[in-house]
Amino acid sequence: MIENVVYAIDDELYCYWAASRRESATQFLDSLDPGYFAFIANQGGACLGDTSLERRAAASMRIGFFQGTQTLLLLLGAFVQAPGCPQAWMDECKPPQLREVTKKITNGGSLLLLNDLLTSASWASVADAVLRTSGEEGMVRLAPRFARFWQQLAQTYLHGEAIAEYEGLMHGIGVKSGGVISMGATTASRGASIRNDAVPSRSSRWATSFKMTRAVGSDGNDSRSRYSVDRHIDWDAEQMVEALHCISASIHNVVAALRIVQGAGDVTFMVPVFGESEFPRPRSASSIALCEVPQGARRTSAQELRELVSLRLNFGRP
Protein backbone atom coordinates (compact mmCIF):
# COMPACT_ATOMS: atom_id res chain seq x y z
CA MET A 1 0.00 0.00 0.00
CA ILE A 2 1.34 3.42 -0.93
CA GLU A 3 1.43 6.28 1.61
CA ASN A 4 1.42 10.03 1.19
CA VAL A 5 1.97 13.13 3.26
CA VAL A 6 1.33 16.81 2.51
CA TYR A 7 4.17 19.27 3.03
CA ALA A 8 4.99 22.86 2.15
CA ILE A 9 7.96 24.84 0.90
CA ASP A 10 7.36 28.43 1.92
CA ASP A 11 3.77 29.03 0.76
CA GLU A 12 3.58 26.23 -1.85
CA LEU A 13 1.96 22.89 -0.98
CA TYR A 14 3.13 19.49 -2.25
CA CYS A 15 2.30 15.81 -1.70
CA TYR A 16 5.00 13.20 -1.10
CA TRP A 17 4.34 9.54 -1.99
CA ALA A 18 6.27 6.44 -0.89
CA ALA A 19 5.70 2.76 -0.16
CA SER A 20 6.72 3.59 3.42
CA ARG A 21 7.26 7.29 4.05
CA ARG A 22 8.71 6.68 7.51
CA GLU A 23 11.22 4.17 6.18
CA SER A 24 12.18 6.57 3.40
CA ALA A 25 12.64 9.44 5.86
CA THR A 26 14.60 7.27 8.28
CA GLN A 27 16.97 6.11 5.54
CA PHE A 28 17.62 9.74 4.66
CA LEU A 29 18.23 10.77 8.27
CA ASP A 30 20.59 7.82 8.73
CA SER A 31 22.69 9.13 5.84
CA LEU A 32 23.40 12.45 7.57
CA ASP A 33 26.60 12.98 9.57
CA PRO A 34 26.19 15.83 12.08
CA GLY A 35 29.62 15.05 13.54
CA TYR A 36 31.27 16.13 10.30
CA PHE A 37 31.19 19.76 11.40
CA ALA A 38 32.69 18.93 14.80
CA PHE A 39 35.40 17.04 12.89
CA ILE A 40 36.18 20.17 10.84
CA ALA A 41 36.38 22.17 14.08
CA ASN A 42 38.71 19.66 15.74
CA GLN A 43 40.98 19.31 12.72
CA GLY A 44 41.11 23.02 12.02
CA GLY A 45 41.50 24.03 15.64
CA ALA A 46 44.44 21.64 16.05
CA CYS A 47 46.25 23.44 13.21
CA LEU A 48 45.91 26.94 14.65
CA GLY A 49 49.32 28.12 15.72
CA ASP A 50 51.10 26.09 13.04
CA THR A 51 52.15 28.73 10.52
CA SER A 52 52.39 26.18 7.72
CA LEU A 53 48.82 24.94 8.18
CA GLU A 54 46.69 27.48 10.01
CA ARG A 55 45.81 29.66 7.01
CA ARG A 56 44.14 26.81 5.15
CA ALA A 57 42.73 25.40 8.37
CA ALA A 58 41.06 28.74 9.12
CA ALA A 59 39.63 28.90 5.60
CA SER A 60 38.27 25.35 5.85
CA MET A 61 36.55 26.19 9.14
CA ARG A 62 35.03 29.34 7.67
CA ILE A 63 33.68 27.32 4.73
CA GLY A 64 32.43 24.68 7.17
CA PHE A 65 30.68 27.39 9.17
CA PHE A 66 28.70 28.58 6.15
CA GLN A 67 28.03 25.04 4.95
CA GLY A 68 26.89 23.94 8.39
CA THR A 69 24.67 27.00 8.76
CA GLN A 70 22.93 26.21 5.48
CA THR A 71 22.53 22.52 6.38
CA LEU A 72 21.06 23.40 9.77
CA LEU A 73 18.61 25.92 8.30
CA LEU A 74 17.49 23.36 5.71
CA LEU A 75 16.84 20.78 8.42
CA LEU A 76 14.97 23.32 10.54
CA GLY A 77 12.87 24.33 7.55
CA ALA A 78 12.03 20.67 6.97
CA PHE A 79 11.13 20.27 10.65
CA VAL A 80 8.74 23.22 10.38
CA GLN A 81 7.10 22.42 7.04
CA ALA A 82 7.80 18.77 6.22
CA PRO A 83 8.46 16.73 9.38
CA GLY A 84 7.08 13.61 7.72
CA CYS A 85 9.33 13.83 4.66
CA PRO A 86 12.41 15.98 5.40
CA GLN A 87 14.24 14.42 2.44
CA ALA A 88 11.70 15.89 0.01
CA TRP A 89 11.93 19.37 1.54
CA MET A 90 15.72 19.46 1.58
CA ASP A 91 16.00 18.15 -1.98
CA GLU A 92 13.49 20.54 -3.50
CA CYS A 93 14.04 23.71 -1.48
CA LYS A 94 16.15 26.15 -3.51
CA PRO A 95 18.37 28.87 -1.96
CA PRO A 96 15.88 31.72 -2.63
CA GLN A 97 13.12 29.67 -0.95
CA LEU A 98 15.36 28.82 2.00
CA ARG A 99 16.19 32.50 2.45
CA GLU A 100 12.49 33.39 2.36
CA VAL A 101 11.53 30.72 4.92
CA THR A 102 14.47 31.73 7.12
CA LYS A 103 13.48 35.39 6.87
CA LYS A 104 9.89 34.63 7.88
CA ILE A 105 10.96 32.63 10.93
CA THR A 106 13.48 35.31 11.90
CA ASN A 107 10.96 38.16 11.53
CA GLY A 108 7.91 36.26 12.77
CA GLY A 109 6.23 36.39 9.38
CA SER A 110 3.32 34.38 8.05
CA LEU A 111 4.42 30.83 7.23
CA LEU A 112 2.62 27.54 6.63
CA LEU A 113 3.34 25.46 9.75
CA LEU A 114 2.77 21.75 9.15
CA ASN A 115 4.28 20.60 12.43
CA ASP A 116 1.71 20.30 15.22
CA LEU A 117 4.39 20.95 17.83
CA LEU A 118 4.84 24.54 16.68
CA THR A 119 2.86 27.47 18.03
CA SER A 120 4.32 30.20 15.82
CA ALA A 121 6.94 30.97 13.19
CA SER A 122 9.78 32.06 15.46
CA TRP A 123 13.14 30.65 16.50
CA ALA A 124 11.91 30.44 20.09
CA SER A 125 8.98 28.27 19.05
CA VAL A 126 11.09 26.11 16.73
CA ALA A 127 13.82 25.51 19.33
CA ASP A 128 11.25 24.66 21.98
CA ALA A 129 9.51 22.18 19.64
CA VAL A 130 12.77 20.51 18.61
CA LEU A 131 14.04 20.03 22.15
CA ARG A 132 10.64 19.17 23.64
CA THR A 133 10.62 15.98 21.55
CA SER A 134 13.49 14.76 23.77
CA GLY A 135 11.12 14.47 26.73
CA GLU A 136 13.89 15.87 28.94
CA GLU A 137 13.24 19.08 30.86
CA GLY A 138 16.98 19.77 30.94
CA MET A 139 17.02 19.97 27.14
CA VAL A 140 13.86 22.08 27.04
CA ARG A 141 15.49 24.61 29.39
CA LEU A 142 18.25 25.04 26.82
CA ALA A 143 15.76 26.03 24.10
CA PRO A 144 16.25 29.81 24.54
CA ARG A 145 20.03 29.41 24.08
CA PHE A 146 19.61 27.33 20.94
CA ALA A 147 17.01 29.81 19.66
CA ARG A 148 19.37 32.77 20.06
CA PHE A 149 22.19 30.85 18.38
CA TRP A 150 19.99 29.82 15.45
CA GLN A 151 18.69 33.35 15.06
CA GLN A 152 22.26 34.67 14.92
CA LEU A 153 23.12 32.10 12.23
CA ALA A 154 19.97 33.01 10.31
CA GLN A 155 20.82 36.70 10.35
CA THR A 156 24.30 35.90 9.05
CA TYR A 157 22.88 33.66 6.33
CA LEU A 158 20.46 36.36 5.16
CA HIS A 159 23.21 38.97 4.83
CA GLY A 160 24.31 39.56 1.25
CA GLU A 161 27.96 39.86 2.27
CA ALA A 162 27.91 36.39 3.83
CA ILE A 163 26.61 34.87 0.60
CA ALA A 164 29.32 36.59 -1.42
CA GLU A 165 32.03 35.57 1.06
CA TYR A 166 30.91 31.92 1.07
CA GLU A 167 30.85 31.79 -2.73
CA GLY A 168 34.30 33.37 -2.86
CA LEU A 169 35.73 30.85 -0.39
CA MET A 170 34.14 27.98 -2.33
CA HIS A 171 35.87 29.27 -5.47
CA GLY A 172 39.26 29.13 -3.78
CA ILE A 173 39.73 32.64 -2.39
CA GLY A 174 42.12 32.37 0.53
CA VAL A 175 42.14 34.10 3.89
CA LYS A 176 44.87 36.14 5.49
CA SER A 177 46.00 36.39 9.06
CA GLY A 178 45.85 39.57 11.12
CA GLY A 179 42.53 40.82 9.78
CA VAL A 180 41.98 44.39 8.66
CA ILE A 181 41.52 47.55 10.70
CA SER A 182 37.79 47.85 11.26
CA MET A 183 35.25 48.99 13.81
CA GLY A 184 34.48 46.58 16.63
CA ALA A 185 34.81 42.79 16.86
CA THR A 186 36.86 42.43 20.05
CA THR A 187 37.19 38.86 21.24
CA ALA A 188 35.95 37.66 24.60
CA SER A 189 36.45 34.53 26.67
CA ARG A 190 35.24 31.13 25.48
CA GLY A 191 31.48 31.00 25.18
CA ALA A 192 30.99 34.72 25.87
CA SER A 193 29.42 37.11 23.43
CA ILE A 194 31.35 39.53 21.26
CA ARG A 195 30.93 43.20 21.97
CA ASN A 196 31.14 45.97 19.41
CA ASP A 197 33.44 48.82 20.44
CA ALA A 198 33.50 52.11 18.58
CA VAL A 199 37.26 52.01 18.18
CA PRO A 200 39.40 50.55 15.39
CA SER A 201 41.06 47.28 16.29
CA ARG A 202 42.92 44.28 14.89
CA SER A 203 41.36 41.84 17.31
CA SER A 204 40.17 39.42 14.65
CA ARG A 205 43.06 37.22 13.55
CA TRP A 206 41.67 36.43 10.11
CA ALA A 207 40.02 38.17 7.22
CA THR A 208 38.43 37.12 3.94
CA SER A 209 39.02 39.56 1.10
CA PHE A 210 36.91 39.40 -2.05
CA LYS A 211 35.25 41.61 -4.64
CA MET A 212 31.58 42.49 -5.02
CA THR A 213 30.11 44.14 -8.12
CA ARG A 214 27.94 47.24 -7.96
CA ALA A 215 25.84 49.01 -10.57
CA VAL A 216 26.96 52.39 -11.89
CA GLY A 217 24.18 54.87 -11.23
CA SER A 218 22.20 56.15 -8.27
CA ASP A 219 19.48 53.50 -8.39
CA GLY A 220 21.08 50.89 -10.65
CA ASN A 221 17.70 49.52 -11.76
CA ASP A 222 18.25 50.06 -15.49
CA SER A 223 22.01 50.45 -15.60
CA ARG A 224 24.04 47.65 -17.19
CA SER A 225 27.36 49.17 -16.09
CA ARG A 226 29.25 47.56 -13.23
CA TYR A 227 32.32 48.18 -11.09
CA SER A 228 33.97 46.32 -8.20
CA VAL A 229 34.34 47.15 -4.54
CA ASP A 230 36.81 45.38 -2.30
CA ARG A 231 35.19 43.81 0.72
CA HIS A 232 37.07 42.61 3.79
CA ILE A 233 35.37 40.49 6.46
CA ASP A 234 37.13 40.10 9.81
CA TRP A 235 36.45 37.01 11.91
CA ASP A 236 38.00 34.93 14.65
CA ALA A 237 39.17 31.37 13.90
CA GLU A 238 38.84 30.19 17.49
CA GLN A 239 35.26 31.41 17.50
CA MET A 240 34.69 29.32 14.36
CA VAL A 241 35.77 26.26 16.35
CA GLU A 242 33.13 26.99 18.99
CA ALA A 243 30.43 27.82 16.44
CA LEU A 244 31.07 24.62 14.46
CA HIS A 245 30.67 22.52 17.60
CA CYS A 246 27.34 24.24 18.31
CA ILE A 247 26.25 23.76 14.70
CA SER A 248 27.15 20.09 14.94
CA ALA A 249 25.13 19.68 18.15
CA SER A 250 22.22 21.63 16.66
CA ILE A 251 22.11 19.42 13.55
CA HIS A 252 22.33 16.32 15.76
CA ASN A 253 19.33 17.50 17.79
CA VAL A 254 17.16 18.42 14.80
CA VAL A 255 17.92 15.03 13.23
CA ALA A 256 17.05 13.39 16.55
CA ALA A 257 13.72 15.25 16.67
CA LEU A 258 12.93 14.21 13.10
CA ARG A 259 13.76 10.60 14.00
CA ILE A 260 11.23 10.75 16.81
CA VAL A 261 8.63 12.09 14.38
CA GLN A 262 9.24 8.95 12.30
CA GLY A 263 8.58 6.78 15.37
CA ALA A 264 12.13 6.08 16.55
CA GLY A 265 12.53 5.38 20.26
CA ASP A 266 16.24 5.10 21.03
CA VAL A 267 17.32 8.70 20.30
CA THR A 268 19.87 10.87 22.07
CA PHE A 269 20.24 14.65 22.18
CA MET A 270 23.45 16.65 22.49
CA VAL A 271 24.44 19.67 24.57
CA PRO A 272 27.44 21.85 23.59
CA VAL A 273 29.73 22.24 26.60
CA PHE A 274 30.03 25.92 27.46
CA GLY A 275 29.40 25.79 31.19
CA GLU A 276 26.92 28.45 32.25
CA SER A 277 27.88 30.73 29.38
CA GLU A 278 25.78 31.52 26.35
CA PHE A 279 26.52 29.68 23.15
CA PRO A 280 28.97 31.57 20.93
CA ARG A 281 27.56 34.41 18.87
CA PRO A 282 29.66 34.35 15.70
CA ARG A 283 29.97 37.91 14.50
CA SER A 284 32.23 39.62 12.05
CA ALA A 285 33.15 43.17 11.17
CA SER A 286 33.48 44.36 7.60
CA SER A 287 34.98 47.33 5.80
CA ILE A 288 35.14 48.51 2.22
CA ALA A 289 38.59 49.43 0.93
CA LEU A 290 37.27 50.98 -2.30
CA CYS A 291 33.71 52.16 -2.84
CA GLU A 292 33.95 55.02 -5.33
CA VAL A 293 32.76 54.65 -8.90
CA PRO A 294 35.83 54.64 -11.20
CA GLN A 295 36.38 58.00 -12.83
CA GLY A 296 34.87 58.05 -16.32
CA ALA A 297 32.46 55.16 -15.73
CA ARG A 298 28.89 55.87 -16.88
CA ARG A 299 25.52 54.19 -17.06
CA THR A 300 24.78 52.00 -20.06
CA SER A 301 21.52 50.47 -21.20
CA ALA A 302 20.75 46.99 -22.51
CA GLN A 303 19.79 48.45 -25.88
CA GLU A 304 23.05 50.41 -26.14
CA LEU A 305 25.09 47.28 -25.40
CA ARG A 306 23.12 45.15 -27.86
CA GLU A 307 23.76 47.71 -30.60
CA LEU A 308 27.46 47.83 -29.72
CA VAL A 309 27.80 44.04 -29.82
CA SER A 310 25.83 43.90 -33.07
CA LEU A 311 28.22 46.38 -34.68
CA ARG A 312 31.22 44.35 -33.56
CA LEU A 313 29.75 41.08 -34.80
CA ASN A 314 28.89 42.58 -38.17
CA PHE A 315 32.17 44.45 -38.59
CA GLY A 316 34.17 43.07 -41.50
CA ARG A 317 31.42 40.81 -42.79
CA PRO A 318 30.80 40.96 -46.57
C-alpha positions in Angstrom: 0.0 0.0 0.0 1.3 3.4 -0.9 1.4 6.3 1.6 1.4 10.0 1.2 2.0 13.1 3.3 1.3 16.8 2.5 4.2 19.3 3.0 5.0 22.9 2.1 8.0 24.8 0.9 7.4 28.4 1.9 3.8 29.0 0.8 3.6 26.2 -1.8 2.0 22.9 -1.0 3.1 19.5 -2.2 2.3 15.8 -1.7 5.0 13.2 -1.1 4.3 9.5 -2.0 6.3 6.4 -0.9 5.7 2.8 -0.2 6.7 3.6 3.4 7.3 7.3 4.0 8.7 6.7 7.5 11.2 4.2 6.2 12.2 6.6 3.4 12.6 9.4 5.9 14.6 7.3 8.3 17.0 6.1 5.5 17.6 9.7 4.7 18.2 10.8 8.3 20.6 7.8 8.7 22.7 9.1 5.8 23.4 12.4 7.6 26.6 13.0 9.6 26.2 15.8 12.1 29.6 15.1 13.5 31.3 16.1 10.3 31.2 19.8 11.4 32.7 18.9 14.8 35.4 17.0 12.9 36.2 20.2 10.8 36.4 22.2 14.1 38.7 19.7 15.7 41.0 19.3 12.7 41.1 23.0 12.0 41.5 24.0 15.6 44.4 21.6 16.0 46.3 23.4 13.2 45.9 26.9 14.7 49.3 28.1 15.7 51.1 26.1 13.0 52.1 28.7 10.5 52.4 26.2 7.7 48.8 24.9 8.2 46.7 27.5 10.0 45.8 29.7 7.0 44.1 26.8 5.2 42.7 25.4 8.4 41.1 28.7 9.1 39.6 28.9 5.6 38.3 25.3 5.9 36.5 26.2 9.1 35.0 29.3 7.7 33.7 27.3 4.7 32.4 24.7 7.2 30.7 27.4 9.2 28.7 28.6 6.2 28.0 25.0 4.9 26.9 23.9 8.4 24.7 27.0 8.8 22.9 26.2 5.5 22.5 22.5 6.4 21.1 23.4 9.8 18.6 25.9 8.3 17.5 23.4 5.7 16.8 20.8 8.4 15.0 23.3 10.5 12.9 24.3 7.5 12.0 20.7 7.0 11.1 20.3 10.7 8.7 23.2 10.4 7.1 22.4 7.0 7.8 18.8 6.2 8.5 16.7 9.4 7.1 13.6 7.7 9.3 13.8 4.7 12.4 16.0 5.4 14.2 14.4 2.4 11.7 15.9 0.0 11.9 19.4 1.5 15.7 19.5 1.6 16.0 18.1 -2.0 13.5 20.5 -3.5 14.0 23.7 -1.5 16.1 26.2 -3.5 18.4 28.9 -2.0 15.9 31.7 -2.6 13.1 29.7 -0.9 15.4 28.8 2.0 16.2 32.5 2.5 12.5 33.4 2.4 11.5 30.7 4.9 14.5 31.7 7.1 13.5 35.4 6.9 9.9 34.6 7.9 11.0 32.6 10.9 13.5 35.3 11.9 11.0 38.2 11.5 7.9 36.3 12.8 6.2 36.4 9.4 3.3 34.4 8.1 4.4 30.8 7.2 2.6 27.5 6.6 3.3 25.5 9.8 2.8 21.8 9.1 4.3 20.6 12.4 1.7 20.3 15.2 4.4 20.9 17.8 4.8 24.5 16.7 2.9 27.5 18.0 4.3 30.2 15.8 6.9 31.0 13.2 9.8 32.1 15.5 13.1 30.6 16.5 11.9 30.4 20.1 9.0 28.3 19.1 11.1 26.1 16.7 13.8 25.5 19.3 11.2 24.7 22.0 9.5 22.2 19.6 12.8 20.5 18.6 14.0 20.0 22.1 10.6 19.2 23.6 10.6 16.0 21.6 13.5 14.8 23.8 11.1 14.5 26.7 13.9 15.9 28.9 13.2 19.1 30.9 17.0 19.8 30.9 17.0 20.0 27.1 13.9 22.1 27.0 15.5 24.6 29.4 18.3 25.0 26.8 15.8 26.0 24.1 16.3 29.8 24.5 20.0 29.4 24.1 19.6 27.3 20.9 17.0 29.8 19.7 19.4 32.8 20.1 22.2 30.8 18.4 20.0 29.8 15.5 18.7 33.4 15.1 22.3 34.7 14.9 23.1 32.1 12.2 20.0 33.0 10.3 20.8 36.7 10.4 24.3 35.9 9.0 22.9 33.7 6.3 20.5 36.4 5.2 23.2 39.0 4.8 24.3 39.6 1.3 28.0 39.9 2.3 27.9 36.4 3.8 26.6 34.9 0.6 29.3 36.6 -1.4 32.0 35.6 1.1 30.9 31.9 1.1 30.9 31.8 -2.7 34.3 33.4 -2.9 35.7 30.9 -0.4 34.1 28.0 -2.3 35.9 29.3 -5.5 39.3 29.1 -3.8 39.7 32.6 -2.4 42.1 32.4 0.5 42.1 34.1 3.9 44.9 36.1 5.5 46.0 36.4 9.1 45.8 39.6 11.1 42.5 40.8 9.8 42.0 44.4 8.7 41.5 47.5 10.7 37.8 47.9 11.3 35.2 49.0 13.8 34.5 46.6 16.6 34.8 42.8 16.9 36.9 42.4 20.0 37.2 38.9 21.2 36.0 37.7 24.6 36.5 34.5 26.7 35.2 31.1 25.5 31.5 31.0 25.2 31.0 34.7 25.9 29.4 37.1 23.4 31.4 39.5 21.3 30.9 43.2 22.0 31.1 46.0 19.4 33.4 48.8 20.4 33.5 52.1 18.6 37.3 52.0 18.2 39.4 50.5 15.4 41.1 47.3 16.3 42.9 44.3 14.9 41.4 41.8 17.3 40.2 39.4 14.7 43.1 37.2 13.5 41.7 36.4 10.1 40.0 38.2 7.2 38.4 37.1 3.9 39.0 39.6 1.1 36.9 39.4 -2.0 35.2 41.6 -4.6 31.6 42.5 -5.0 30.1 44.1 -8.1 27.9 47.2 -8.0 25.8 49.0 -10.6 27.0 52.4 -11.9 24.2 54.9 -11.2 22.2 56.2 -8.3 19.5 53.5 -8.4 21.1 50.9 -10.6 17.7 49.5 -11.8 18.2 50.1 -15.5 22.0 50.5 -15.6 24.0 47.6 -17.2 27.4 49.2 -16.1 29.2 47.6 -13.2 32.3 48.2 -11.1 34.0 46.3 -8.2 34.3 47.2 -4.5 36.8 45.4 -2.3 35.2 43.8 0.7 37.1 42.6 3.8 35.4 40.5 6.5 37.1 40.1 9.8 36.4 37.0 11.9 38.0 34.9 14.7 39.2 31.4 13.9 38.8 30.2 17.5 35.3 31.4 17.5 34.7 29.3 14.4 35.8 26.3 16.3 33.1 27.0 19.0 30.4 27.8 16.4 31.1 24.6 14.5 30.7 22.5 17.6 27.3 24.2 18.3 26.2 23.8 14.7 27.2 20.1 14.9 25.1 19.7 18.1 22.2 21.6 16.7 22.1 19.4 13.5 22.3 16.3 15.8 19.3 17.5 17.8 17.2 18.4 14.8 17.9 15.0 13.2 17.0 13.4 16.6 13.7 15.3 16.7 12.9 14.2 13.1 13.8 10.6 14.0 11.2 10.8 16.8 8.6 12.1 14.4 9.2 8.9 12.3 8.6 6.8 15.4 12.1 6.1 16.6 12.5 5.4 20.3 16.2 5.1 21.0 17.3 8.7 20.3 19.9 10.9 22.1 20.2 14.7 22.2 23.5 16.7 22.5 24.4 19.7 24.6 27.4 21.9 23.6 29.7 22.2 26.6 30.0 25.9 27.5 29.4 25.8 31.2 26.9 28.4 32.3 27.9 30.7 29.4 25.8 31.5 26.4 26.5 29.7 23.2 29.0 31.6 20.9 27.6 34.4 18.9 29.7 34.3 15.7 30.0 37.9 14.5 32.2 39.6 12.0 33.1 43.2 11.2 33.5 44.4 7.6 35.0 47.3 5.8 35.1 48.5 2.2 38.6 49.4 0.9 37.3 51.0 -2.3 33.7 52.2 -2.8 33.9 55.0 -5.3 32.8 54.7 -8.9 35.8 54.6 -11.2 36.4 58.0 -12.8 34.9 58.0 -16.3 32.5 55.2 -15.7 28.9 55.9 -16.9 25.5 54.2 -17.1 24.8 52.0 -20.1 21.5 50.5 -21.2 20.8 47.0 -22.5 19.8 48.5 -25.9 23.0 50.4 -26.1 25.1 47.3 -25.4 23.1 45.2 -27.9 23.8 47.7 -30.6 27.5 47.8 -29.7 27.8 44.0 -29.8 25.8 43.9 -33.1 28.2 46.4 -34.7 31.2 44.3 -33.6 29.8 41.1 -34.8 28.9 42.6 -38.2 32.2 44.4 -38.6 34.2 43.1 -41.5 31.4 40.8 -42.8 30.8 41.0 -46.6 
